[in-house]
Each structure stands twice: as C-alpha cells, then as structure tokens.
Amino acid sequence: MSLSLQELGATIEQFLLYLAAERGLSSHYRSSVRQSLTHLRRYLQQRSIPPDEVQDATLVEYHHDLLAEGLAASSARIMMVHVRIFFRYLAAQHILPANPAALVQSGRMSMQIPQTLSEEDVRLLLESIDLHDLPFGARDRAILEMLYGSGLRVSELVSLRPEQVDWDEGFVRITGKGDKTRYVPLGGEAARAVRYYREHARALLLAAGKRDPNVVFLSRRGGKLTRERIRQIIKTRAAAAGLDENVFPHILRHSFATHLLENGADLRVIQDMLGHADLATTQIYTHVEQKRLVSLHKNFHPRGRMH
C-alpha cells in the first residue's frame, strides 16, 4: 500500500480513532497528538513529500526545524514522540511498507549534527546573486545576507517591518517566540545589501502591487512573501550557484550559529542572538567546538598524532 498527501488528513483521523477505541487514550492526549500530526502534515505538504517517501533523515531535519523555529526542546521531543507512534501505526497497519521512524530515537535526534554550509559555500551562494539585478537580485541577495548575517528565523524575516531595523546602530529588533524581544546585529554585508534593496528595488515591487503590507521584503506583486516562497528562492539560488539542491532556509541559520562558534563566540551569546529559551537547544552546535578541540589535540599534543 501507499499513502498520498491528499489521504494523510483522513489517515490521521483514523489514527486518532484508534487511540480512543483501541488504546483508550484521553481526549486531551488525542488533541495534543492531532496538533502534532497536523503540523507534520503541513510540513510535508509545503515540501511536497509524500508520506511513503519519508525517511529517517526527513524526520531528523523536521526535528531540527522545530528547534530552529524556537520551539522548546521538551515540546519538540513530545511532538516527535507523537510522530514516531504514528509511523509505527502506519507500518503495523501495512499502510506504509516500513516505519521510517524506527531508527530515530528522540534522545539521539537531539544530538544530531545540524546540516550547515561551509564558509566558502556561503560565500559562493551569496556572491552568485547580483545585487544590482533589479529588483529580484537585490531582494534575494538581501534576504540571504540577512538570514545568514543575523540568523533570523524565516517567520521572523517575512514579517520584518521597516521600523524594526535600526540603521544607525546596525541592529534588528526581533519579537520571537513567547513575545520575547531580542536585538541582533545586522552585520556589514547584510546592512549594505538590505539598504541597497530598500533604496533601489523595494519601490519597484511596491509599484507592481500598488499596496504596502508594511514589511521589508516584498513579493513580485508587492505583497508579503511566504515561508514557502523563501524556501523556493533559496533552492533556486543554491542550484544556480552549483550547490546541493537540498539547501533550505534553516541551513543559513545553522551556518550563522556554527560559524560564530567556530570563530570563538560564546555559546550564550549565540543563544541570545538565536532567541533560544533553552541553552540545551543551542548546544546542538557544540559539535563544532568538539571538532576543533580534537584537531588541536591531534596537532599539538605530543601523543595526539597518529603514525
């Protein structure tokens, strides 16, 4: 058997009935499971991933995206438990040929190394976009420079208003999860790109739509960009730069944090800039520091070199 995206919603409802009738689980618990699986269904739909093509790597990336969106580690863990029992049910009922979550344990997942780009790959990606190509080159370069230069979530970027950018001080004011406000440095290259876009390209997009949604980054029709459109822009630009097509928005946020840590930034400073409520969420990036220490030991300890 196979399961399409169109059938997934009905299958989730069947699973919830199973939890009630066969497992006797409470309506409160079933409501929590419905919320988790509805979120997963939207995630798969946005990426056009049929349920029967979900792999363990898909679920690991999904977990990373939950954390990157600012969800507390404990909440993400609960959601992944719901996802795992759902896929176990699908395999047991022979709706799917195998359980893609069988090898994915919540404890192990939190320790997975986030996918990042090297500094050279980021440079290639950004510099492949002509800032002076109006209006889309300027817009897309500014978007990618800001995602990488400030580590914003995509949801924060698409909702960014002009008054949130402090051009004099070079900071962006972000209100993230839980209505918590943080101030993130814009960075020299990002500031230059966003300023050029604002001065030369934004008005062209605004004129095309004849409306002002009061956000910084506009679609070709002068409206607010969607998260999925940002994903498409990044995928297209990455392919044009000759990079792996699986370059997704949060890879720039992951790269922002990883490259800061590689260059000596304190983990708690990175936590503040990312807007993580829990330091444990930020610690997924400490693999970089571990690799650096191993390299230092191998290069400088008298018995660290292998012969």
C-alpha positions, -999 to +999 in steps of 0.1 A: +000+000+000+009+036-003-003+068+013-006+101-006-005+137+009-042+140+000-051+109+021-029+119+050-055+141+068-081+113+068-055+088+079-046+110+109-082+110+119-083+072+117-053+070+139-069+093+165-100+070+165-076+040+170-061+058+200-095+063+215-111+029+207-081+005+210-058+024+234-084+042+255-064+074+255-080+106+267-094+134+245-068+158+259-040+135+247-056+129+213-059+167+209-022+170+215-015+143+190-038+159+164-019+192+168+015+175+163+004+155+133-014+184+117+019+204+120+038+174+104+012+172+076+016+209+067+054+205+068+053+176+043+027+194+021+049+225+019+078+204+007+057+180-015+070+150+004+045+121+002+043+100+034+056+069+017+088+088+008+095+100+043+129+087+055+147+088+089+167+118+075+134+136+068+123+133+104+157+144+117+155+175+096+120+181+107+131+179+143+159+204+136+134+227+120+112+226+151+141+236+173+153+262+148+118+278+149+124+284+186+102+255+200+114+244+234+134+212+233+108+195+256+079+204+233+098+193+202+105+160+220+068+154+227+059+162+191+085+137+178+071+110+202+037+116+185+052+113+151+070+081+160+040+063+173+020+075+142+045+060+118+047+028+139+009+025+135+011+031+097+037+003+093+018-021+116-014-015+096+006-020+063-004+015+052+033+021+047+058-007+038+082+002+066+085+025+096+109+054+088+110+064+124+122+030+136+158+041+138+151+077+150+150+080+188+141+113+204+172+112+226+195+106+197+178+131+175+186+160+198+223+151+194+223+150+156+247+175+140+227+202+122+234+205+085+254+235+076+273+251+047+310+258+048+320+295+049+332+291+013+298+276+002+280+305+018+303+330+000+297+313-033+259+313-027+258+350-017+282+363-043+264+344-071+234+367-067+239+401-085+229+428-060+224+452-089+200+429-108+168+449-101+145+441-084+149+403-077+187+401-075+187+429-049+158+414-030+171+378-029+207+389-020+193+410+008+172+381+021+200+356+021+225+381+036+201+387+064+193+351+071+230+343+073+242+376+088+216+378+116+204+342+120+168+351+117+140+325+115+122+326+082+089+335+100+108+365+115+122+376+082+089+375+062+072+396+090+101+421+094+088+457+094+110+487+084+108+502+119+124+471+133+157+479+116+180+504+134+202+517+106+223+540+128+232+513+153+232+484+129+207+462+148+174+444+141+148+443+168+130+409+167+100+398+187+102+360+187+086+331+205+067+340+237+067+377+227+104+379+238+123+408+222+159+404+212+184+426+194+205+411+167+234+427+149+227+433+112+263+429+100+281+450+075+274+430+043+238+423+053+233+460+061+247+470+028+225+446+008+193+454+027+200+491+024+206+488-014+174+467-018+154+493+002+167+522-018+166+507-053+144+476-055+116+477-030+098+506-047+097+486-080+080+457-063+057+480-044+046+497-077+039+463-092+013+456-065+002+491-056-001+482-020+021+484+011+019+455+035+044+473+058+070+446+056+106+449+044+107+421+018+080+420-009+068+395-035+068+402-072+032+415-067+041+438-039+027+416-011+042+397+018+064+368+010+055+334+024+079+310+041+075+285+013+084+312-013+116+319+007+124+282+005+119+282-033+141+313-037+169+297-017+166+264-035+167+281-069+197+304-060+216+274-045+212+254-076+223+284-097+254+286-075+262+250-081+254+239-045+235+209-033+198+214-041+188+205-005+198+239+007+169+250+029+163+283+048+173+270+082+207+258+069+217+295+068+206+299+104+225+268+113+255+281+094+252+315+112+255+298+146+281+273+136+304+299+120+301+321+151+311+293+173+340+282+150+354+317+153+353+319+190+318+333+200+305+324+234+276+298+233+253+320+255+258+350+232+248+328+203+218+316+223+207+352+228+211+360+191+191+329+180+164+336+205+166+302+221+149+300+255+169+269+265+207+267+262+203+230+255+188+239+221+218+259+212+241+231+223+234+212+191+261+235+176+288+224+201+299+197+177+320+224+161+339+231+193+344+194+199+358+190+164+381+220+170+394+205+203+401+172+186+420+189+159+440+210+184+448+178+204+459+159+173+481+188+161+497+199+193+497+171+219+529+151+218+510+118+216+480+132+197+493+124+162+486+091+146+516+074+129 
